[in-house]
Structure formats: structure tokens, C-alpha cells
Amino acid sequence: MPTIDFGELDVYAHNTEDMPFTATLYDSSGNPASLAAGDIVYCVLSERTDGEPRAAVLTARSDQATANKTKVFVLSLGTASPHVGASGYVRLGQADLAAIVAAWASSVSSKRYVAEMYYLDDSETEPENARKIFLRGVIHLHRSAA
């Protein structure tokens, strides 16, 4: 399944930010696919080393919100025929973003994080519950909008 690069998105720590997504999905044979009703969609923000994701700083899931209300909302599962992408948005909770920024040195005004969206395909057996990344990009987190 191809991973789509959404580029870079500016996000501000003292706001609640909604990041919309559309995901055109394919099965392991390359055929059009859709999410299933029980699939859990994840959005993970990770530290970057040479542009690649490393340690996760925030994980959002579609089945439960974080204590600070960060959550993936799936609005449509998509369809395989006709091939229509799944869609929704990631709500990045203000308190979760502020907690990430609070760990920075005071001289740091912004940082870039790798953002990956994926779901665990429970229909896969090799490997079991295969992680299917469908969207990747960069979240440029700013300390403030000023």
C-alpha cells in the first residue's frame, strides 16, 4: 500500500488543532480496500533523526482519546468498489501539545516531528495484525502563534 506524504503542517501548542485526512487504501495484493468497522486508526508524532521517526512523543487512537482529548476521528471507512478513501481528522489536544513544548529548553521556539497515520490490519496473518502506514508527513510544532 503506498504511503502518501502530506508535506509539512504548522501546529501551535496553545491551540487545539484538527488535522483532516483522506486515505486511499489497498490490500496486500494491491487491490482497492477500505477500513473495517473494528479497525483502530493511529496517529503518532515522533522525534526525528535524519528525517526518520524515532521516539514517539504522542500517540492518538481512534478507539479512545488521551487524557488531554487527542483522538483520531474516522468519519468514513471508505469503500473498495467504487474506490473511495477513508476520511476523518486527528484532533491534537491543546494540553498534549503544551506538554510536548514544556519539555523543550526555553530557547527552542519550534521543532519538527514525523507524523505517521496507520491502522492494524487484523485480516493479515503474516505478520499478524500488520501495521499499514497510509499517511506520513511533518508536524512543525510552534511554541506559540506569536
N, C-alpha and C positions, 0 to 999 in steps of 0.2 A: 504494500500500500504506500503510495507516495506521501511524503510529509510536506505540507505546504508551509513556506516561510512567510510569516506575516510582516516581516521587517522589524521596525522599532516603534514602540509606543511609549509616549511620555505619560508618566503617572506621578501624582503628587501625594505625599504622605499624609497630609491632613485633610484629605477628601476621601469619600467612598467612591470608588471608581468601578464602572461597569465596562467590561471588555467583550463586545459581541464576537461570535464565531459562527462560521458555517463550515461543515466538514463533509466533503465528498468521500465516502468510504468504499473500500474494496475488500473482498475476502482474500484468503491466501492464494487463490488461483487467479486473482486479478479481475474477478467478476464484480459488478456493482453490488454493494451491500448497504445495510443500514444498521443502526443501533438496535438492540433488542430491549424490551421493556425493563429487564433487570440489570442492564449494563450500567456500571458505575464509571462516570467520566471524571478524570482528574485534571487539574492544572497545577503544575509545580514550578515555583520560582527557585532558581538555583544560582549559587555563586558561579562566576565564570573563571576558567583558567584557559588561556589561549582560545577564548570564544566558545569553549565547550562546557556543558553543565557539570558541576561538582556537588558540593554540599547543598542540600535543599534548605531554604530559609522559610518557605511557606508552601503548604500543600492544601489545595482545595479539592473537595469531592462533591459529586452530585447527590449523594445519599445523605449527607449531613453537613451542616455548617460548622465552622470553627467557633470557638467561644466568642470570637470577635466578629462573627457574621460573614466571614469569607466563605463563598459557596459557588459551585458550578450549577447553573440552572439550564436544563435541557428543555427547550420549548418544542422541538420536533425531533423525532427519531430518524427522520429521513425515510426514503423508500428505495428499494432496489430497482423496481420497474414501475413507472419511469424512474430513472436515477435522479433522485433529489437528495441533496445533502442534509445531514442532521444540523440543527441550529440551536443556538441559545446564547448565553452570556456568562461570564465569570464576574461575580461581584467581589471586588477586593475591598475588604472591610477597612475602614479608616484606622481602627485600633491595631489591626495586624500590620498595616503599612507603617504606622507610627512606631510600633515595637521594633521593626527591622531598622528603621532610621535611628532609633535610640541607641542601638549597638554601635553605631559609627562614631569615629572620632569627630569632635566638634568642627574640625576644619573641612570635613567632607560635605560637599553640598549635594552630590548626586552619585549614584552608582548604577551600573548596568547589570541586569540579571538575565539569564536564559529562562525563557518561559516555554514549557512543553505541555501540550494537551494530549491526553491518551485515554484509552479505555482498556480494560482487561477483557479479552475475548474468551469467554468461558466455553466456547464451542471448540477451541483449539485443544489438542491433546499433546502435541509435540512442538514447542513446550506447552505444558499445561497453563491455562489462563494467560496466553500470550499477551504481552503489553504492545498495543498498537498505537504508535505515536502518529497523530494526524495533523498537528499544527505545532510550529516552533517559531520563536522569534525572540526579540529582546525587549524587556521592560526596562525603560530608563526611569528609575525611581528618583524623584527630586525631594529634597528636604522640605521645601515649601514652594508655593507658586510665585513668590515674590522675586 
